[in-house]
Amino acid sequence: MTASDTVFDLGSPEFMDDIPGGYARMRDGAPLVRIAFPGVDYTTWMATRYDVVRDVLNDPRFMRDATRVPGLEGAGILDQLVQAFGITDDYKRYMRGLLTTDGDDHARLRKLVSRAFTVRRVNDLRPRIRTIAEQALDALEGREEFDVLWDYGFPVSGNVICELVGIEESERPQWRAWMHTIAEGAPERYNDSFVLMVDAVLRNIADRRALAARGEAPDDLLTALIHARDEDGGRLSEDELVAMVLIIVQGGHHTTAHFVANSVLALQQDPDQLSVLRDDPGLMPRAVHELLRLHGPAPMAGVAHAKEDVELHGVRIPQGDAVVCALAGANRDPAAFPEPERLDVAREPAGRRETHVSFGHGPHYCLGAALARTEGEVALDLLLERYPDMALAVAPEDLERFEQPGSRHLTSLPVWPHGGA
């Protein structure tokens, strides 16, 4: 059996007990390796190395939309996962959108929302993001212990993305509850929350149209998307409009919150680097880049299928096979980063540009990357400024985590804001 024929089980105790080591073994084995993907009966490959990940993500022969892959007849991995989660037939259409399209369709959808996430637009939002983070910190005053993820990360990221989209403050607690259930991935609860989220979007769209008819619609992303649907040449279908809102709110809520918690944990475990950052807060943009490289919240990129036989880096991927990219492995590839396992908050990206692949690469590069970077910079800067003596309230090995094959996510990060008890 060749290295490329070895099947890696991402859910095995060997892999899960040492996830960085598991990705390193895959990198050492082959540029693309076969993996066991729970609940899926397709042959699935994982791109393991930095250059290979970038090539796969930028290769139009790998399709997110399984309906365009000959022989699959639309029954790709996404369809199997939808079936596993028990999504009601009438609501399956809302699972498809920006993340599951390719080519011209994807470019059309992306263009409709890209203006809301430009660097200039996000920089204009920075004062508002700062205010939201300060309000979250103010709510923690006087507490002897708080949870960075639940008491700070989620309130900041959730309020920022809901405000950008146009979800009223009174609705946000319910939205947060739905999104947490969706993130858990429990089949017995997933469908109910998804249906309620879709229904809430449909109600918000109807309310916003009524406001627009009276000339009272607010200036937010939901209004802009409705305009694109109703008045701008029909560039967006009703189903695509709903799916777009769901994708943006879900994506903007969990990932940034987990990144903030991951970063706090990493800095607490590396006091020398924490001291460097405290002594020079101007390093925060570099620190966020470095923390995203080592501790980004998304260890893998979305599933794609080969629309034809593909020969890549000496490995043949047959038509219809699925490919997943190991972002976490690529970001620690010694061929791309000197001393890749070492956290260096002063590390300057090569050419002063983003070099990690935590936001993906190519046509599906994360639309919210600039927003996520800015939220991370503001949230971490204010947290370290407000609580310079903050310390973990639980030993790192005792922290609660949620495990999925190939990844382990914090479920809480309790800290003492003023140092050890």
N, C-alpha and C positions, 0 to 999 in steps of 0.2 A: 504494500500500500504506500503510495507516495504521500508527501506532506500535504498536498492539496486534497487528498482523499480522506484524510483524517477528519472525523466528525467531532467537533467540540460541543460538549453539553454545557451551555451557559448556566444551567440551573443546578449543576452538580455541586456537592459540598466542596470538592477540590477547587472549582472555579470560584464559588461564592466566598470561600474562606480567604481568598487572596485575589480580589478582582483585578487590581493593576498587574499582578503577576500572571493572571490568566490571559489578559490582553497581550502581555509581553510574549507569552508562549505562542500565541497565535501569530504575532508579528514575526517571531523567529521561525515559525513553521512554514509559512507561505504568504504571498501577497494577498491571496484570497483563500479562505478555508471554508469548509462546510460546517454548518452549525445545526444543532437540534433546536427548533423553534417550537415551544409548547403549543399544542392545539392546532398545529398546521401540518398538512401532509405533503407540502411542496418541498422540493429540494431547495434549501436556502443557503446562500453564501454570505460570508462576511468579509468586507474589505478591511484589512488589518493595519496597513501602513499609511503614513501621511500622504505620500504621493499617489498611492492607489485610491485612497478615499477621495481626494480632490478630483482624480480622473473619473471615478464612477459618478460622483455628484454632478459632473459637468458633461456627461456623455448622454446624448439624446437617444441612444439605443436602450437605455434603461428607463422604463415607463412607470410612473405612479398610477396611471389609469390602466387597470388590467383589461378593460373592454377593448383596448387598442392593441392587445397582444394576441397574435394568431394562436388559436388552439385553447386559450384559457376561457373564452366566452364570458369574460367578466368575473369568473370565479377565482379571483386572486386572493392573496393573503388577507387584504382588508375585508373582503366579503366573508371569509371564514371567521375573522374576528368579530364582525358585525353579527354573524349568526350565533357565535359563542356568547355574546353579550345579550342576545335575545331582543334586539332592537325591533320594535313593532314595524310591520311592513309599511304602513303609511308614513313612517318617520325616517326610513332608511335613506331617502333622497337628501335629507339634511346632513348626512354624514359625508357627502361629496362636495368638494369645492376647491379652494386654493391649494390644499395639501395633496389633492388626488387628481390633479390635472397636469397636462403637459403642453408644451409648444405654444401655439397661438392662444388657446383657451386660457392657459395659465398666465401668459403675458397680459391678456385682457383683464383678468381678475386682479392681478397684481397692480396694474397701472391704476385701477380704480381706488385703491387704498394707499398707494405708495406716498402720496403727498402728505398724508397724516403722520408719516413716520420718517420724514427727511431729517437730516442732522439739524438743519436750520429750524424746522418746526419743533423738534425736540428741545433744542437750546432755548427756544422761546418758552417752553413748558418748564424749564428747570426751576424758576422761582416757585411755581405752583407745586412741583414735586417736593421741593424743600419744605414748603408749608405743610403739606400732607405728612411728611416724615416728622416734622417738629410736633405736629398735633399728636401723632402716634406716641412719640416719646413723652410728651406732656402727660398723656394718659397713664404713664407708668410711674410717674413721680410718687415717691414715698413707699414704693414696694420693695420688699427685701429680696424678692426673687421674681423673675419673669422669664417667659419663653421667647427667645429671639424669633423663632419661626412663627408661632401663633400670635404673639402679642405685638410683634413689630413687622416681620416680613410680610405676612398676609395682609394686615391692614394697609401697609404702604402700597404694595403692588396691586391689591384689589381695588383700592380707591383710585389709584392713578389710572388703571385701564378702564374702570367703569366710568370715570369722569370723561376720559377721552372719547369713549364710545357714545356716552349719553344715557347711562343707566342711573336713574334717580337714587339719591342716597338712601331713601326709605326702603328701596328694593334690594340693596346690596347685601344685607345679612342673609337673605334667602338665596341669592345668587352664590354667595360664598359656600353655603351648605350644599347646594347642588354640585358645585365644582369640586368640592372635597369628595363627594360621593363618586363622581365621575372618575376622579384621580385614583380612588381606591381600586377601581376596576372589578368590583364584585358583581358578577353577572346577575345575582338576584336583586340588586338595587340599582344597577346601571340604567336600565331602560326607563324606570319610573322617573328618575331625575332628568334623564335626557328629554323625555316627553314634556316634562314641566318646563324645562328651559326653553324648548322650542315654542311652546305655547306662550311663554312670557315674551319672547322676541316678537311673535306675531301680534300680541297685544300692544307692545311698544311701538311697532311699526304703524298699527292702526291709529294709535293716539298721536303719533308724530305727524301722520298725514292730515289729521284733523287740525293740528296746530298750523301746519303749513298752509292749509286752505284759508286760515285766518291771518296769515302773514306773521305768525308768532313762533315759528320753529326755531329752536336754538342752533347755534353754530357748533355742531359736533359731528363725529364721524357717521352716526346713524342717519342724520339729516342728509349728509352728502351722499350716502349710499342710496337712500330713498330717491333722491334727486336723480341719480344715475339710472335708477330703475324706471322712474315714472316720466322723466322729462328730457333725458339726455340720450335719445336714440335707442332706448331699450338695451343698453350694453350689459345689463345685469338682469337675470331672471329672478322671480320671487324666491325660488328655492335657493339660488345662489346668494341672495341677499341675507336670508336667514342663516345659511351655513357660514357666511363670512363673519357675521356677528359672533356666532358661537366659537369659531376658530380663534378670533382675536381676543375675546374675553377669557377663554380658557387658557390660551397660550400666554397671555400677559399676566395672569394671576399666579399660577403655581411656579413657573420657572424662575422668575425674579426673586420670589420669596425664598425659594430653596437655595438660590445662589447666595443670597445674603447670609443665610444660616450656615451654609457650607463654608463661606469665607470667614465668618467669625470663628468657627471651629478650627479652621486651618491656622488662623493667626494665633489663636489661643494655644495651639499645639506647637507653635514656632515662635516663642517669645522674642528671639533675636530679630526676626523679620517684623514682628509687631512693633518692636522698639524703633526700628528703622522708619516705619511708616508714621509712628507718632512723632518722631523727631522732624520729619519732613512730610507734612500732609500734602504738599504739592506732588508727591509721587503717586497719589491716589489713582489717576488714570492708568499709569503703568501697572499698579498693583491690581486693579480690576482686570486688566488684560491678562496678567499672570494668573490670577485666581480663576478666571474663566478657563484658561488653558488646563489647569490642574484639577479644578473642582466645578466645572460647568455642570448644570443640572440635567443635561440630556446626554447620556452616554452613547446613544446611537442615533443615526439619521433614519428618516422614513424609508419604508420598504418600497422597492421598485422591482419590476420584472424585465428580463431581457426580451425585447421584441423580436430578436433574431439571435442566431448563434453569435456569441461575442468572444473574441480572443483578446485577453487583457493581461498584460504583465506575465505572459507565458501560461496563463490558465484559461481553459475553455469553459465558458458559461453557456450551457445549452439554452435554446429559445424556451421561454416560459419560466425558467428558474428565477427565484427571487434573490435579491441582493440587499444586504443591510450594511451600513457603514459604521465601523467602530470609532466614533469620534473620540472617546476616552482613550483608546489605544493610539490613535493617530497623534493626539496632543502630547503623548509621552514618547514619541518615536525619537530615539537618539540620532537618527539620520536627519531629523529636522530641527531638533532643539538640543543645544549643549546642556549636559547635566539635566536631562528632562525631568527627573524625579524631584529636583530641588526647587523649593519655593524661593523666588528672588523678586521681591516687590519692586526692585529698581531695574529689573531686566527690561531692556529696550527692544521692542519688536524690530525685526530686521527691516531696514528701510523705513522705519517709523510708521509702519502700517500694521493692520491686524494680520497676524500670522497663524493663530490657532484656528481650529475648525469647529469650535463650540456652537457657532451659529450656522454651521453648514457651509456650503460653497455652491457656486454656479447659480442656475435659474431659481432654485428653491432656497437661496440664502435667506435667512430669517429677516422678514420685513421689520420686525420690532427690535433689531439689534441695537440701533442707536438709542432707543428708549430704554432698553434693558441696561446698557452701559451707564447711561445717565442716572437711572434709578439706583444702580449699584453704587456708583460713586457718591451720590448724595446720601443714600441710606447709611453706608458704612462711615462716611466722613462725620455725619452728625452723631451716630451712635458712639464712635470712638471719642469724639469731642465731649459728649455729655457724660460718658461713663469711662474715663481713662483707666480706672482700676478694675474694670469688669473681669470676672473670673467664672469659669465653668462651675456649675453647681452639681454636676455629675461627672464622674470619671469617663473619659472618651469611650472606653470599652463597655461601659454600662448604658450608653445612650440608646434610646429606642429607635429602631430603624424598620422601614418597610422594604421588604426584599422582592425584587422581580429578577427573572433570569438575566444575568449580566450587569445588574445594578443594585445598589443599596442606598435608599434615601432616608434621611432623617425624618422622624415623625415628631420630634420635639428637640429643643436645645435650651434647657433651663440654665440660667446664669444668675450669679449674684452681681448686681450692678456696682456694688462698692467693694468688691473683693471678697475673699473667702470668709466664711462664717466663723 
